[in-house]
Amino acid sequence: MLRVLEEHDQDTSAFLSKLRVIREDLEDETKPVPLTAVDAGARALVAACGADAIAEMSEPLLANDHLGVWMPMLRGTVAPHDLFRRLEMADSEFGRTTRWETIESSPGHWVGRVHITHDAALEKDGYLSKVRQAELACVPQLFGYSGAKVQRLDDALAVQMYRVEWYLPNAIAHYATFVPLGAILGSVAGVLVHARLPSTVLFALGLAVVGALAAYARLRDIERRGQASADTLRVRALERSLHLRELHASSHVAGLVGSVVAAQYRIVRRMGSGASGVIYEALRITDGLPVALKLLRAVAVHDNVASDRLRREAEALGLAWHPNVVEVVDYGNLPDGTSYLVMELLRGDTLAQRLRVVTRLSTDETARIGIEVCDALAAVHAAGVVHRDIKPSNLFLVVDPQDGVERVKLIDFGIARVEWEETRITHTGGPLGTPGYMSPEQEVGGVIDARSDLFAVGAVLYECLTGEPPPPRTPSGHASAVRDSGVQRAAKPLPPEWNALLEQALALDPAARFGDARTLANALRDLRVRANTEEASGV
């Protein structure tokens, strides 16, 4: 409600004062709010912003600072119907005051009723019902489906029925549109070129097949975009949930600064945190070596997935030593079960931070970074490790204090695949990686190898040159998308050899990409040498 008020330029302080609620009480969305406050807030929201204001709550309900409440119901679900069934087991959205029941459930459609166990007088004005409708509209969006519509089916107070519908790609409609259209265009083309009847029929059949392929590609693209959106929301919900649980937990982590961990590392300061780990700057007591100490969050200590990934990161770093890979110093477990990982301390910025400042890099700097990343991956792959999450935020740019030269450090091996241990890692049911940089085979959860990392390197190079990740990839238009959609927007036109390199690195078929990291590194070296030679000769 506060976010809707802010979007309408309303005074949120006066709103909270009228409800006798302080903002700090609302910082944790998982805490129950008095039902009377919800009703009064909805009434005040409509009075301030209009009758459609409650419906506008659906989008803010999926904002980062509201997603924690969805996480308990998202676990183990793969479709909206799963989450709707979870509603029947949940206490309620208002703290044990309602009970849900599914009546009908089919793809793109759900009908259910809610039994009201609180004072029915609160339902007379209909505001609580509108809040429920806003919440129900969020469910399909959590799984990547847009255009959800919610309808109240009755006017009863004690038992209310709702229908939720959401858009599903209609394969029959797509084929029924694209195939006849192709046949018609083929027939028209045959007539225009004065072809004989058999040739005209062949024209029609050929373009009908093209239409079928276009329909298939369109359906796959819609599916991929929806899955990527759902994966992003799920990750954000997990991060928010872990953050809230950490705030609730009575943990010693908040008071770690100044203490000694594992009897040999003194904590200096907190540097940052992620979904499951907190990173501190520390000093090794024996020799004063500055290190980065990564600890599992208090709430993730007994999480098998988090523990397994931190162990995997330690093993992968230990196997893949290289000057362009962050060095692992130590790994172990504290007496309370907390896992820790000690790495060399890096000072500088990530490539993602640099791109936010400068947007694009020169071809020479891009080639240099790409060469160092490929050199690191050559060592990583030789050790039987596939990183699986190459992206700008996992490439750290540090300046060597001895020679003042900037170097790339590959970091974050949390989801790396170690060749002989893959069956031991805990999977979450979806592809591991970051949308936008994952290879096509990685996005669909298929078999991956070192060439998947090279695809991600190509995506990073593309972003360095154009200022944005590669466009969506489709079986029928990937090469032209790389050539025409993004590279042309670079600060200066790129040489044809750069276009060719990017097309090969970002090929849909792994067999069409560079064979290994060294081959891609050598191709980048050739580009760099050629560019420097031409510049020296005045070309």
N, C-alpha and C positions, 0 to 999 in steps of 0.2 A: 504494500500500500504506500509506503514511504517513497519508493522509487517512482510510482505513478504520480504521486504528488509533486515530486521534484521535476518530473518531465513536464508537468503542467505549471511549473513555476509557483507552486503553492508553499505556504509557510509550514514546514514540517514540525517546527517547535510548538506552534500553537495547536497543531493536530494532536501531538503527543500529550500536551498539557491537558487538553480537553478529555482525553482518554485516561488521564492519570497514570501514564506509562512513561518511563524514562528510556532513552535510546539504548542504554547498556543492557536493558532487559531483553532487547530484541537482537542482540549481536549473535546469539546462538539460536538458530532456527529450529533446533531439535527440542528446545524447551517448550512445554505446553503454555499456551496463552489462554487466559480466562475466556470462556465462550461469550460472555457479555461484552468483553472488550473487542472481540472479533466482530460481533454484530454492530456495536457502536462505531467501530472503525469503518466498516463497510458503508454504514449509513452516512458518516461524515465524508467519506471519499466520494460518494455519489453526489452529495450536496456541493462539494467543492469543485469536482471535475466533470460531472455529468453522468447520465445513466449508463454509458458504456465504459465507465472507468474500471469497474470490477473485471470486465472481460479483458481489459488491457493488462491485468495482473499475470496472465499466462506467461508472457515473455520474461518479466522480472523473476518469476518463480523458478526459472531455469538459469538465472544469473549465478556466477560463481559463489557468492556469499549466501545463496539459498539452497544449494544443491545437497548439502549434507543430510537433509531430511529424507532425500530419496534413496540414499545409499543402502539402507537396510533392506529395502524392497527390491533394489536392482540386482542384488547378488543372486546368481543362478538363473536369471531371466534372459531370454533371447528374443522375446516378442511382447507386444503390448498385452496380449491375453495372459501371459505369465504374471505380469505385474498386477493386472486387474484381479487375478485370483489371489495374489498376495494381500489385496485389500481386505479379503474375507478373514485373513488371519491376523491382520494388524489391529491394534487397539482402536484407532480412528484418527482422523486428522485433527480432532479437537479433544483428544484425551479420554478415551473410553466413553464417548457419548453417542456413538453411532455403530452400527453393524452392517456390513456390506454383504450382498448376495448376488451372484451371477445368474442371469436369466437366459441370455443368449450370447454366444460367442462364435465368431467366424472371422476369416481374414477381412480386415478393414471395417469390422463392425463389432460392437459390444453393447449389450443391454444389461443393466443391473438395477437392483433396488437397494435403498439404504433404509434401515430401521432406526428411527430416532428414539433414543432412550433418555434424552434430557427433556427439559420443559418445552413442550410443543409451542408455547406462546412465543418463544424466540424465533419460530419459523414463519410466523404470520406475515411479516413484512417482506419475506423472500430474499433478504440480503445474504443469509447464510447459504441458501440454495445457489445463489449466483457465485459465491466463493467456491463452492464445491465444483460448479461447472468449470470455473477457471482452472482448478486443480486437475480435474479429469482431462481437460484439453492438453495438459502437459504430458500425459502418459505416452501417446503415440510419438511425440516429439523426442522423448528420451531414447527412442529406437530409430530415429532418423526419418520419421514420416511427418510430412508437413500437411497443413490444411485440415487439422482436426476440427470437427464440429460437434458440439455437445447440445443436446436438446432435453429439456424437462418434459416428461410424458404425462404428467398428471398434476393435480393441484392439492393432493393430500398433504397432510402435515406429518403424521406419525410414520408413514411408509411412502417414500418418494422413489419414482423410477426415472432413470436417465438413459439416454441413447448416445453413444459416442461413435462417430464415423471418421475415418481417415483415408487419405488417398493412397491407393496401391496402384503401381504401374499395371495397366491392362495389356497383357501380351497380345490378346486377340485383336483389340482395337488398334494396336500399333501395326500388326501385320496386315490387318484389314485396310489400313490407311496407306502404308508404304508400298505393299505389293501391287494393288490395283493402280496406284499412282505411277509406279514404274512401268506397268504394262501399258497404260495410256500414253505415257511419254514415249515409250518405244514405238507404239503404233503411229503416233504423230510424226516421230522422226522418220519412220518408214515412208509415210505419205509424202513428207516434205522432200525426201530425196528421190521420190518416184520409184521406190523399190517394188519389185514384184511381191505378190502375196506371200510366198514362202519366206522371203527375206523380211517382210514386215512382221510376220509371226515370230521369226527369230529375234528381231529387234525387241518386240514386246516381251518375249520370254526372258531375254537377257536382262532387260531393265527390271523385270519383275523379280528376278533373282537378286539383283543389286538392291532393290527395295527391301527384300527380306533380310539381307545382310545389314542394311542401314537400320531396320527396325530392331534387329538383335543387338547391334552396337548401342543404339539409344537405350534399350532396356538395361543393358549391362552398365552403362554410364550412370543411369538413375540409381541402380542398385548400389554401385560403388560409392556414389556421393552420399547416399543415405547411411551406408555402413560407416563411412568415415566420420560423418556427423555424430552418429551414435557412439562410436569409439571415443571421440573427443569429449562428449558429455560424460561418458562413464568414467574416464580418467579424471576429469575435473571434479566429479562427484566423489570419487575415492580420495582425492587430495583434500577436499573440503572436509570429508568425514574424518580422515586421519587427523587433520588439524584440530577439529573440535574435540575429538577423543583425547588428543594430547593435552589440550587445555584442561580437560576434566580430570585427567589422571594425576595422582599425587606422585610426581616423579622427581628424582634427584637431578634430572638433566638441566633444569633451569638454573641450578646453583653450581654447575660444574666449573665455571671460570675460576681459576686459581687452584683447582684440585688436581690430583695426580690420577691418571687412568692407566690401568694395567701395570702399575708400579714403575712406569718409566716415561710417561708422557704428561707434562704439565700443561693444562689448558690455559691458553692466553686470551682468546676471544672467540665468539661465535661468528662464522663467516657466512653461513646460509643454510638452507634446508630444502628438501624435496619431499616427495610423497611419503617416503618411508625412512629417510635418513637426515641427520643433522651433521653439518661439517664445521669443525672447529680448527682454528690455528692453535698449534701446540708446539712445545719444545721438548726434544728428547733429553732427558736429564743427564745421561751419560756424557754427551758431547755438545749439548746446546743446539743440535740440528733443528731448524724450523721444519715442521711437517704439517700436513693436513690430515686431521683425524676425523674419520667418518663413523658415526655411531647410528645404530638403528634407533628410531624414535621409540619412546617408551611404550606406545601402543602397538608397535610392530615387532617387539622382542619375540613374541610367541607366534608370529605370523610366518608360516612355513615358506610362503612365496617370497617375502622380504628377506628372510634369512638365507634362503637358497640363492637369491640373486646377489646378495652381498658376498656370499661364499664364491659364487660364480665369477664375480668381478675380481676378487682376489686371485683366484686360480688363473683367469685369463691374463691378468696383468703380469703374474709371475712367469707365465709361459712365453709371453710376447715382449721381451725386453727390446727396446729400440730407443735411440735418442729422441724420436718424435712421438713416443708413447709415454704417458705419465708413469713414473716409476713407483712400484709398490715397495714399501719399507717393511711392513709387518701386517699380520692379520691374526685374529684370535677371538676369544669370548671372555667376557667379564664374569665374575662369580654369579651375578644375577641373571645370566643368560644373554645379556646384550652382546651382539656381535660388533666388532670394530674392525676398521680397515685404515691403515696408516699409509699415506702416499707422500710423494715429494710435494712441497708447497709451491704452487704456481702463482706468480703475480703478473697481472696483465688483464686482458679482456678476451672474451670469446669472439669468434668470428661473427656471431649473431649480433653482439653489441656493436662491433665496428660497422656492420652493414646498416644498423639503425642510424648511425651517425653520417656515413658517407654514401649510403644507398648502393653505389656500384664501385667496383674496383677496376683498375686497369688490367689489360690482358696480361701484362708482365707479372703483376702481383698475383693475379688469379692463377697463372701457370706455376708460379713459385709455391703458392699454398697447395695447389693440387699435387705437385711433385712430392712435397714433403708428406702429404697425407697418403699418397700411394706408396712411398717408401715405408711408412709406418705399417700400412696394410700388408705389404709384402712380407714383413716379419711376422705380423699377426696371423696371416693365412698360413705361413710356413709352419707355425706352431699348432696348426689345427684349430684355429679360432676364427669364427665369423662374428664381426662386431654387431651387425644388425640394426644399429641406430646411428649411422653417420649423418650428421646434420650440423649446421653452423654453430649451434649452442654447445656441441660436443667437440669443437675444435678450439683449443685455447692458444692464444697468441702471446708468447712470452719473449722478453728480450734477455739474451744471455749476458749476465753482468761482466763476463770476462772479455768478450769481443764486441759487445753491443749489437750483435746480429739478432734479428727477430726470428723465432722458430715456432713451428706449429707443434702442439702437443695433443695427441688424441686421448680423450678422457671418456669416462662413464661406460664401463663394460658390464653394466648391470643386467643386460639382456643378451649378452654375447652367447654364442653357441660354441661349446667346447666339443670337439669332434667325438671323443669316445665316451662322453658323459651326458649326452643329450637326453637320454631317457630319464635322468634323475631330476631334471629341472621341472618345476611345477608350471603347467600351462594354465591359462585363464580362459581358454575356449575361443580366443580370437587371435588375429595376427599380432605379433610383437614388433614394435617399431613406431615410427612417427609418420602419420599421413602426409603426403607431399614429397617424401624422400624414400619411401618404401618402393621396392621393385614390384612389378605386377604380380610375380609369383609369391612375394612376401605378403602383399595385401590380401590375397585370397587364402593365406595359410598353407601354401604349397611347399614343396621341397625347395630349399634355398642352399646356395653355396657362396663361394667368394665373389662370384659375379653379381650377386645382389648388393654387396658393399660397393662394387664399382658403379652400379646404377646410381646409388646414393651419392657417390662422389660426383658423377655427372650432374645430378640435380643441384649439388652445392656449387659447382662451377657455373652452371646456368644462372643461379641466383646471384653469384658474385658479379657476373657480367651484365645482367639485366635488372637487378634490384628486386626480383620476385621469384618464387619457386616456379618450376616448370608448369605449363598448363596441364589440365587433365589429359590422361593418355587413353586413347581408344584404338582398337585394332585397325581401324580404317584410316586414321588421320594423325598418327603420332608424329611421323617424320615431318609432315608439312607444318604441324603445330609448332614443333621446335624451330623450324626454319623461318616461319612467317609470323607466329603469334607473339614471340617474346624477344628473340635475338635482335630483330629489327628495331626494338625500342631501346637498345643500348645507347650510351652517350655518343659513341661513334660506330659506324657500320663495322661489323666484324669481318675479318678475312674469311674466305670460303673454307679454308682449312679448319677454322674454329667451328664453323657450322657442321662440317663433316665429323669432327671429333665428338661434338655434343650428340649428334644423331646416333653415332655408334655407341657411345656410352649409355645413352638413354633408350637403346633398342628394346622393344617389347620382348623379343626372343633372347634369352640368355646366350644362346649360341652365336648371335650376331654381335654381341658386345666384345670388348677387349678380353682376351683370354685370361689375363691375370693382371695384378697391380703393377708389376714391372713394365709390362707392355704399355699400359696407359701412361705410366710415368715417363717412359722413353718418348712416347708421342708428344707429351707436353714439353719435354726437353727440346725436341726437334722444333716445335712451334716457337719456343722461347729463343733458341739459337737463331732461327731464321729471321725472327722479328728484329733481334739485336743486330744481325748482319745487315739487314735492309736499312735499319736506322743509321748505322755507321756509314753506309754507302750513299745515304741521302735519298733513298727511295721513299 
